[in-house]
Amino acid sequence: MKLLTLNCHSWQEDKQWEKIRDIAKAIHENQYDVIALQEVSQSIDPNIEAKNFASVLLEELQQLGTSEYEYVWDFAHIGYDVYEEGLAILTKHPIIDQSSFFVSRSEDTSYWKTRKIVGVTIEYKGKPISFYSCHLGWWEDEEEPFMYQADRLLAHVQQNGIFYLMGDFNNNAFIRSEGYDYLLEKGLYDTFALAKEKDSGITVKGKIAGWDENKADLRLDLILTNKPVAIERSTVIFNGNNRPIVSDHYGVEVVITD
């Protein structure tokens, strides 16, 4: 099974249409089973060209001859005053359940710190597997603390079988005793750590929105699971070495041994 997660930074990129085509080309060529996307936006004004980023991506895939994917999307908050910013999951497997739920204290979609999760359960080789696209807050945010959001997330996930949490966790995995370690203490496994083959795992270099003073290399984008599954490979993608840069975050792809 192949998974991909990417914070798209949608409709905020220079050469946005070129980058959409780069993402579509990677999906078309790699044929991921499940794709989790964050910062998947659409314009509040339907007359503006920036329609739902996930639907545009599917249109580009269809142009390439890939039509098996469907997507689930919901918006978490208003971004930049003109977008409904949300999360999406794309899959080419039958969706047997879907959900979206708030994990932030705020449930006011006009507030930019409001956080929501989008989830699906698919049928894969005759068994159900659940996936969640995640975009959480920061460890030291007193108003919307990461710990609260992580607890609320884990209270909602499908606990009966295997699940994957995929996305931008806004906590650097290289820093000890903060959000990353908190998730591992809750019994989650990092597919990067489980992988037989891996690279640096770095998904952010330098200053980006939300990390305005950053000068370090960060590993913010993760694929976590509740079972110690066999991971053949974990690779950073869209970083300029493994395909062109398409966002202020790089993506992460993993190959799971079935």
N, C-alpha and C positions, 0 to 999 in steps of 0.2 A: 504494500500500500504506500502511495506517495502523498505527502502533505506539503502544503505551502502556506505560510503566513506572511502578510505584508501590510504595513501601515502605508496607505496610498498617498496621503497628503493631497487628496484629490481636488482638482480645479485650482490648486495653488502653485502648480509647477510651470516653469517655462517649458515651451515645446510640449505642452500637455498632450496633444493628440499623438505626437510621435511616441511619447512614453506609454500611452495607452496601447498603442500597437506593439511596443516592445513587451509589455506584460502579456498581451494576448498571444504573441508569438511563443513566449516561454510556456504558457499553459497549453497551447496547441501542440508543441513539440514534446513536452514532458508528460502530458495527460495525467495531471494530478487527480487523485481520487476525491480529495477535499481541499478547499482553499478558504482560508479565513482572512478577511480584509477588514482593516480599520480606517477611520477617517474617509468613509465612503459617503460622499455628499451629493445632494441635489439642490438646485436653486429653489428658493421659496416662490419665485416668479416663474410660472410655467412657460413664459414667453422668452426666457433667457436660454441660451444654448446649453448651459450646464445642467443637463438632465441627470437622472440617477446614474452615478458612475458605474455601478455594477451592471446596469442594463446596457450601457454603452459598451462595456467590456464584452458582454455576451454578443452584441452585434458585431464587434470586431472578430470574435471567435468564429461566428457564423460565416463571415467573409473568408476566413481561412479554411472553412470546411469542417469545423468542429461545432456540432449542434447538440451534443448530449447534455450539456450543463444546464442546470436551473439554479436559481439563487433565492435566498431568504434574506431580507433586509429590514432593519428598523432604525429609526433615528433616535439619538440620545439627547442632543441639544442643538440649539441654533449656534452656528459658527459664523464669525465675521459679519453678523447681522443679516446675511443674505442666503445662507445655506442651512438646510437640515442636514446636520452631520451625524452619520450613523455607522453601523457595522453590517457586514454581510458574510454569508457563507455560500460558496458555490460548490456543487457536487454533481457528479454524473451518476450517482447511485440513488435508488428509491428513497425518498424522505418519508419516514413513517411517523415522525413527530417533529414539531418545531416550537420554539419559545423565544420570548424576549422578556427581560426583567431588569429593573433598576438594582444597582448595587451601591449607589451613593446615598448619603443621607438626603440630599436634595432629589426630588422627583420633578422639579421645575425645568421643563425642556427649554426655557428661555435663558437658563443659567449655564455658562460654558463648562462648569465643573461637574455638572450632572453626568452620571455614567450609567450606561445600560449594557447588557450582554445579549448577544443573539446566539441561540443554540439550535442544533438539529440532531435528530437521531436518524441514522441511515441504516439500511439493510446492506451488509457487506458479507458476501459469501454465506448467506443464510443466517447471519447473526446480527443483532443490533449493536451499534457503536455510536456514542454521542460525542459531539464536537461543539465547542463554544468559542466564538470570536470575542476577544477580550481587549478592552482598552481602559486601564485602571489609572488611578491617581498616584500621587507622590507620597513617599514614606513620611516626610516631615510636614505634610500639609495638615495643620491643626483643624481646619474647617472640614476637610474631606479626607480623613486619614486612610492610607492604604490598608491598614490592618482591618478596619471596619469593612471596607469594600471586599477584601479577600474573604473575610468570614461570611459575608452575605452571599458572595459568589458560591462558596463551597456548600452553603446551606441549600442552594437551589439546584445544584447539578444532579444529574441522574446517577445515583449511587449503586444501583443494582448491577451494573456491568462496567465495562471499560469506558473511560471518557478521556478526551483530550482538551486541554485549555490552550488556545493558540492566540498569540497576539502581542500587543505592546503593553508590557506591565509597568513601564515607567519606573522601574527599579533596576539599578545596575547589578547584574549578577556577579560582578567582580568585587562588590562591597559586602563584607560580612556583617551579620547580625542586623540586617535590614529586610526589605521586602522579599528578596530572593530566598534567603534562609528561612524566613517565616513560612513561605509556601512549602519548602522542603520539609520543615518541621510538621506540617499538616499531613504529611504522608505522600506528597506528590513526588514524581520522578521527572528529572529533566532529560529529555530525549538526547540533548547534546552530550550529557555525561554518559548516557547509555550507549552512544554510538561507537561502533567499531572503527569507523573512519570519520574524521572531523577536521575542520579548519579552526580559525581563531574564534569564531562565533560572534565577532564584532558586528553590530548592526547600526551603530551611529558613530560618526567621527565629527568632532567639533560642535559648534553652536547650532542648535535647532530650537524651534518653538517649544517652550516648556523646560529647556535646558540652556537658558540664555547665556550663562557664564561658562558653559562647558568647554574644556580644552582637551578632555581625555577621550580615549576610545571606550565605548559603552556596549554592553550586551543587554539591551532592553527587550528585545523581541525573542520570545521563547515559545517552545512547544512542550507542554508538560502533560503528564498522564498519571493515572492512579495505579498503574500496574507496571512492573519491571519488564516491559516488552523488549523484544530483540530489535535493535536499530542497526541497520546496515551502514547508514551514512547520514550525517548532518552537515549541511552545506549552506553558507551564506550566498545569497543570490542578489542580483541587481546592485552590485557593489563596484562596478567598473571593471572588475576582473572576470567575474562570472556573470556575464550579460551587462548591458548598460545600466547606469543609475537612473531610476525612475521616480525617486521620492527622497525626502530628507531622512528616511529610514531605509536600510537594506532589508531584504526579505530573508526568510529561513525556510529551507526545504529539507525534509527528512524522508528516508526510505525505510519502511518497516518491513521486516521479514515476516511473511505470513505464516 
